[in-house]
């Protein structure tokens, strides 16, 4: 069975941003996300996860390209200047390709979130 092409959006950032980032990702149209702990070194130094203040997380979202662009633009505008964060995306083939619109769920006409949020 051929898969549906989606974007895998990966965000590596400060662990303290997890709840804010999760809310943003869902509000911007993602149907879900995965969070894991992350370690490494980058332009903002070593992030070893030994202490909460230096811990990193990796947030992954599989979504349509338009949703990935929306999330990327939001993160660049609201987080990049003040937080340790990197974002990248790749094309992936998803065997679970149904969207809410093809399964009978309603989609917001303002931002395409599902179900429509009252704040859109």
Residue pairs with C-beta under 8 A, 6 or more apart in sequence:
1 95
2 93
3 93
3 94
3 95
3 97
4 93
4 94
4 95
4 96
4 97
5 91
5 92
5 93
5 94
6 62
6 63
6 64
6 65
6 91
6 92
6 93
6 94
6 97
7 62
7 63
7 64
7 65
7 67
7 68
7 89
7 90
7 91
7 92
8 60
8 61
8 62
8 89
8 90
8 91
8 92
9 60
9 61
9 62
9 63
9 68
9 71
9 72
9 87
9 88
9 89
10 58
10 59
10 60
10 87
10 88
10 89
10 90
11 21
11 58
11 59
11 60
11 61
11 75
11 85
11 86
11 87
12 38
12 40
12 56
12 57
12 58
12 59
12 85
12 86
12 87
13 21
13 56
13 57
13 59
13 79
13 83
13 84
13 85
13 86
14 47
14 55
14 56
14 57
14 83
14 84
14 85
15 37
15 49
15 52
15 55
15 56
15 57
16 52
16 53
16 55
17 57
17 79
17 83
17 85
18 35
18 57
18 59
21 59
21 75
21 79
22 33
22 35
22 59
24 71
24 74
24 75
24 78
25 33
25 59
25 61
25 71
26 32
26 33
26 113
27 111
27 113
27 117
27 119
28 67
28 70
28 71
28 74
28 111
28 113
29 63
29 64
29 66
29 67
29 70
29 71
29 111
29 112
29 113
29 114
30 61
30 63
30 67
30 71
31 63
31 100
31 114
32 61
33 59
33 60
33 61
34 59
34 60
34 61
35 57
35 58
35 59
35 60
36 57
36 58
36 60
37 49
37 55
37 56
37 57
37 58
38 47
38 49
38 56
38 57
38 58
39 47
39 48
39 49
39 56
40 46
40 47
40 56
41 47
42 84
42 86
44 84
46 54
47 54
47 55
47 56
47 84
48 54
49 55
49 56
56 84
61 67
61 68
61 71
62 92
62 94
63 71
64 99
66 112
67 112
68 89
70 111
72 87
72 89
75 85
75 87
76 87
79 85
100 106
100 107
100 114
100 115
101 107
105 114
105 115
106 114
106 115
106 116
107 113
107 114
107 116
108 114
108 115
108 116
108 117
108 120
109 116
110 116
110 120
111 117
111 120
113 120
